Amino acid sequence: MDIQLTTNGASCIDASTTSRPFQEYHNNLKELEKSKKGLKCAQKELQVAEELVTLPTMLSGDT
């Protein structure tokens, strides 16, 4: 009886419903990677901007 129930339960699983959460997870991972790359670019831009702000001070010799 248990074997029959297990077999019926397994055959009732729809591939489209089980793969959807994994697809969403995969899409979320892709978005996270994009966000990480965007963050790295923004950090680099901030670093360059900070250097540009301090550059005139360094050139004039005022500390």
VEXNUFI-822447 format. One record per atom (N, C-alpha, C): y, x, z. Coordinates in steps of 0.02 Angstrom, whole numbers, plus 50000, padded with zeros to 5 digits. Each point is the difference from the previous one (the first is absolute). Layout:
YXZ ...
! end
This chain:
499405004150000 500604995950000 500635004350000 500015005150042 500585004450002 500115003549933 499465002149969 500055003549936 500304995349947 499774993750001 500274995149953 500754999050010 500214999450063 500714999050015 500415006049977 499745006050014 500365006149980 500075000349924 499474998449965 500025000149927 500504994949974 499994994050028 500484994949978 500725002150016 500095002950058 500675002250019 500265005449953 499565004649981 500205005449956 500164997449930 499624995149977 500114997549933 500634995749996 500244997650058 500594995750000 500655004049998 499955006450012 500615004150001 500275000649929 500624998149992 500325000449934 500335006849993 499855003449946 500275006749990 500765000049997 500304994749973 500734999849994 500334999450068 499694996450047 500304999350066 499905006250042 499455003649990 499895006050040 500405005949974 500145000149935 500365005749973 500764999350009 500254994050011 500724999050007 500315004050058 499704999850060 500305004150054 500015007549984 499475002349966 499985007049982 500535001649948 500114995449953 500515000949949 500695000250033 500124995550047 500644999950036 500095006550039 499465002350032 500035006350038 500175005749953 499685000249942 500125005249950 500734999849977 500254994049986 500704999249979 500485002350055 499834998450063 500425002150056 500015007650006 499435003149987 499975007450002 500445002949945 499994997049941 500425002449945 500744999550019 500194994350029 500694998950021 500205005150053 499545001550046 500135004850052 500125007049971 499605001849950 500095006549968 500685000349965 500194994649966 500664999749968 500555000850052 499924996650056 500505000350054 500065007150027 499425003350009 500005006950025 500375004649951 499884999149935 500335004149950 500754998750001 500184993650005 500714998250003 500345002950062 499644999950056 500275002850061 500115007549993 499525003549970 500075007249990 500615001549957 500094996149947 500585000949956 500654998850039 500014994850039 500604998450039 500155005550051 499485002650032 500105005550048 500285006249965 499755001449941 500245005849961 500744999049981 500164993949977 500694998549982 500465000650060 499774997850058 500395000550061 500125007350018 499485004049994 500055007150015 500525003449954 499974998449936 500485002849952 500714997750017 500074993650017 500664997450017 500285003550062 499575001150050 500225003550060 500225007149984 499635003349956 500185006849980 500675000049963 500114995049958 500634999649963 500594998950047 499884996150053 500534998750049 500175006350039 499505003950016 500125006150040 500235005949956 499914999549936 500165005549955 500745002150004 500484995549995 500705002150004 500165003650066 499704997750054 500125003250065 499735007149999 499425000949971 499705006749996 500415004549955 500264997449946 500395004049953 500675002150029 500314995650039 500655001650028 499945004650061 499405000650028 499905004450056 500134996750067 500214993750000 500114996450063 499334997850027 499895001350064 499374997950030 500134995650059 
! end
